[in-house]
């Protein structure tokens, strides 16, 4: 099975920042930054939330219509609509200017699959043809299931007891049925296909406004596509991470500044907006530091494998609810792996801690996420190997993170 990005029934927001070779761009294009907001929620429970975010962007501070160095494009495919690519800006009087650039009516009776690699590539190609640019950030809002393979949440091997009705099912992006995140074939894309849609491009920032995407497995899979990844290791409340306030900060010349700014904006909203139920997590990960982290972890996992096999999952900080036991705090797990019988720490843990501080440049969390008390927060989640999940273990071995570290043997 392939690593699955689970961009299902989603609203996608692309604040896209690509670094390219200067010789490929005319002078005007060297300095252009593009933000592409991509909403695809025509067949899922996030449609109304997508409309709300889209309207929030329309009411926010936007680039000037006369300034081609900062271009905001919006692709939206909502319920009962034909997909549209539009440019949004403000005129000299501050009024919204929304110009329709392209429509995507589909082919006969076949509807547009907005989350297919083909459609992502088509929209991105159209955006680059209309406004060639070299700076992009990519923000994606959707349902998500982290590193898990397609369909695993709806049909897991070991659920640790029966699924119970979730009292928060209408508040989180997991959807009305928390065992699945959209079974529709056309609303699902794996990581490899997602990366192929942007072949030849490299982004400053990729942000996932999706449940469970803030895992070390996802970050390592995406590290060659972006300089920074922003995501949440827990679920995300249905109101989402993305908002209009993030538009102008996403045009910052510094990828580090973009990543930190969107994290700060999100955490401020979580703390001050009742719709979030005082529940939110976020982190920003610097891709260039992940190989060093992986090398250190490879050594730890190899030397301390017997300890890893004895860890009680109940003692590790969870990031999951309702028995979906595949997301634990990464640092808390490694700390337990490195703890000796006398309570002392393996010397490698200090190196791990330093590498984590360099890789995770922003960590934000509330004291609780709904009913989960967060006592330890590293900003990244991880799988904890479970011998009762042989199919998941075999799939996990195909991930880039496992090939580098040998976490699951």
N, C-alpha and C positions, 0 to 999 in steps of 0.2 A: 504493500500500500504506500501511496505517496503522502508526504507531509501535506496537511490540508490547512489552508488559510481560513476556510469557513466563512467567506464573505457572503452571507446568506440574507436574502430579503433585506437589503441594506440601504442605508444612505451612505454614500461615500463622499468624503470631503478631501479634495486634493489641494494642499497648499504646497506646490511642487518645486524643489530646489536642486537643479542639476549642475554639476561641475563638468565643463567640457573643454576641449582644446580651443584656445583662443583663435587659432588659425582657421577654424571652421565657420566663424561667425563674422558677418559684416559689423562695423563699429556700433551701429544702433542695437544690434542683437546681443552684443557682448554684455551690455548693461541691463538688458531687459530681464525682469523677474515675472514669472507667471504663477498665478494661483488658479488652480482648476478645482472647483467644488463639484463633486460627482454624487448625485442622489439617485439611488436605484431602490425604490421601495414600493414598486407597483403591485407586488404580490406577497405582502407580509405585514406583520403586526406593527412595523415601524413607520408605516406610511404617514400617519398623523404627526408623529414626532419629526419626520423629515420635513413636512410642510412647515412646522413651527420653526425649525432651524433655518430653513430657506427664507422665511419671512424675517427672522432675526437678522440674517445677513443683509437682506434688502434694507433694513432700517439702521444698519451699522455704518460706521465710518468706512468709506470705500475709496479706491484710487480715483484720481481725477480723470474725466473722459478725455482731457487734452494731454494726458501724460502716458505715452506709450512705453515708458520704462517700467511701469507697474501695471500688469494686466490681470484682472480677475475674470475668469471664465467659469460658467456654471453649467454642468450637465445634469438635467433632472428628468427622471422617469418615475413618476408617481402613479398611484392607482388611476386607471381609466384615462391615461394620457399617452400621447406619442412622445418619445424621448426628444429632448431639445438641448442644443448647445447654445448658450447665450453669453454675452459679455455684460457685466454689471459695473457701473461706475457712477460718478456724480458730476453734474454739470457745474458751471460757474456759480449758479444760485444754490447749489447743494441738493438739487433734486435728483432722484434716482433716474439713471438712464439704463434701460435694459434692452439690448439689441439682440434679436434672434439671429444666429449665424447659420445653424444647421438644424435639420430635423432628421430623424431616423425612423421612418414608417414601417420598416420590416419588409419581408418578402412574401407577398400574398397573405396566406393564412398564418404564416409563421411570425410570431411575435419576436421582438428584439430581446435578446438575452443580455441584459446590461452587465452582468457579472461574468460573462465569458471572456476568455483571453482575447478572442477576436474583436469583441466590441470595445473592450478597454483599449486595445491597440488602435482601433479605428478612431476612437474619440481622441486619443492622445496624438495620433498622426494628424488629424484635422486641426487640433489646437496648435501644434507646432507649425503646420503649413500656414495657418492664418496669422500666427504671432510667434515666429521663430524666437527662441529664447535659450538662455543657458543657465538660468537659476530657477529652481523649482523646489517646493516642499510638498509632500503627499500626506494628506490627512484622510483617513478612511473611517467612516462610521457605519457599523453594521452589527448583525448578530455575529458571535464568534465562539470558538471552543478551543482556543490556544493551539497546542501542538497535536491534539487528538486527530485521528483519521476520520474521514467523512463517515457519518452515521453512528459513530461510537457512543455519543451521548444518548441516542435513542435506543441503542441495542448494545449495552455494555456487557462484559463478561462477569463482573463481580461488583454488584451494587451495594454490598453490605446491608442486605435487608431490602424490603419493598420500598418503592418510591412513595412518598407521602405528598398530599396536596400542599403546595407552597403558598403560604399566606401573602408572600410578596411577589407573586407571579406577574402581577400587572404593573409592578414598579421597576422591574429590571429588564435588561435587554435579552434575557434568556427566552422571553416570550410567554404566552399563555400556558404552554406545556413545557415545563422546565426540563423535561427529559430530552428535548430535541431543539434544534435551532434552525428549522426550516428544511423539510425533506425534498423541496423542489429541485429537480435536476439542473434547471437553468439558473439557479441562484446560488451556486456553489462553485468554488474555485480552489484548487490546491496551490501550494506555495510555488512549486516549479512553474505552473502555467501562469501564475500571477507575475512572476519575475520575467517570463518570456515575453509578456505583453509590452515590457519596457526595455527590450533587448538593446544594449548599446548605450543606455542612459544610467546615470548615477545621481541619486537624490541627496540633498542635504539632510532632510528630515522626513521620516515616515511616521505618522501617528495613527495608531489604531484606536478608534472609538468603538471598541468591541469587547465583549466579555473575554476574560482569561488570556488575552494576547500578550500580557507582560511576563512571559516566561523566558528563561534562559535558552530554551530550545528554539523558540521563535526568533529571539534576538540574534542567535548565532546563525540561523538559516538566512536571515535578512541582511547580515552584516556587509556583504559585498554590494548590496543595492543602495545603501544609504549610509551617511555619516553618523546620524543619530536616529534611534527609534524611541518613540514615546508611546506608552501603553499602560494598561492597568492589569495587575496580576489577579484581581478579583473579577467579579461581574461588574457591569456598569449599569447605573440606574438608567431607566428608559429615556430620561431627558437628555442623556448623552454628555459627551465631553466637549464637542465642538460647539462654538457659538460665534455670533457676529463680532464680538469683541476681539476675537483672535485674528481677524482678517488682516488688519494693518500691521500688527507685530509679525505676521508671517512673512512680510516682505523685508525683514531685517537682513542685512548683508551677512551676518554671522549665523551659521547653523546652530552654534551653541546658544546664542541669544534666542533664536526661534524656539528651540526645544525648552529652554528654561521659562520663557515667557508664557507659552501655552500651558505649561504645567502650573505656573503661578496663577494664571487666570482661572483655570479649572478649579484649583483648590479654594480660591477665594469664593467662587460661586457655590461650591459644595458647602462651605461653612456659613453662607449667608442666604441660601435659597431653600425654603422648606421642602420643595419638591425632591430634593436629594436625600431627605431623611437623615441628614448629617452622616452620610455614608459615601465614601469615595476614596479611591487609591489611584496613584499615578507615579510614573517614573520615567526618567530620560536616560537612555543607555548610549554610550559612545562606542561605536562599532570598532574603532581602531584598537581598543583596549581588550577586546574579547578573546583574541588569540592567546594573549598572556594569561588571562583568566583560565582558559581551557587547558593550557599546558600545566598550570599549577594543579588544577582539578584532576587531570589525568594521573599525575603522581599520587595525589591523595587517594583517589578511587582504587588505584592499583595496590598501594601499600596497606590500605585500611579496609579492604573488601570484607573481611570477616566481621568487622564492626558494623559495616553498612547492613549486612544481612540480619543483624540482631536488633536494629532500631525499631522501637514500637511507634507506629504511625501516630498514635494518640498523644505522643509527647512532642510532636513537631507542629509548629504553627500552621494551621490550615488556612487556605484562602477560598475554600469551597463551602457550599451549603447543600442541604438536602441529599446527602450521601454521595455526591459526585467527587469522590476522593482521589483526584488525580492532580491536585495543585497544592503544593506546600511551599513554605518560605524557603528559599534557596540557602541563605546564610545559616538559618537555624538548623537545617539538615546537615550542612557541612560542619558546623560547629559540633554537632553530636557525633559525626563520623570521626572528628579529630580529638574527641575527649577520651582520655585514658581512664583505666579503672580507678586510679587514685584521684581523679578529678582534674588532673593537669591536661594541658593542651599539647597536641603534636605541634612541633615547631613550624610545620607547613601552614598551620592555620593563620599565623601572623602574615605570611605572604599572601594567603587567600584574602584576608581582610583588606590588605593594602590594594590588591588587584580589584576587588569589588568597589572600593572607594573611587578608583580611577575609572572604572567602567560605568558605574551608575552615578551620574553627575547630579541627578535630582531625585529625591524621594519625598513623596507626599502621601499622607494617610490620615484618616480620621481615627479616633480611638476604637471605634467599632465600624464594621460594615454589616448593617442590619443586625442579625444576631451573632455575628462572628466578632469576638473580642480579639483585637490585634495587639498582642503583647510584644511581638518581634516583627520588624518590617525592614527587609533589605531592598525592596523595590523589584525583586524578581522572584518568580515562582519556579518550581521544578516538580518533576514526577518523582515518586518514591517507588522503586521497583516492587512489584507484587507478584509472587509466584502463582497466584490464582488468576492472573491475567496473561496467559501465554501469547495470545494473539496481539495484545497491546505491546508486550515486551518484544516480540518479533518485529512489529512495526517500528517501535522506538529505535531499534538497531539501525534502521535506514536513515535516521536523522543525522545531519551534519555534526551536531553536538555530540552524539553518541559515537560517531566514527572517530571524532577527535579525542574524546575522553575515555571511551570504554566504560561508561557509567553502567549500562546494562550488558551483561555478558551472556 
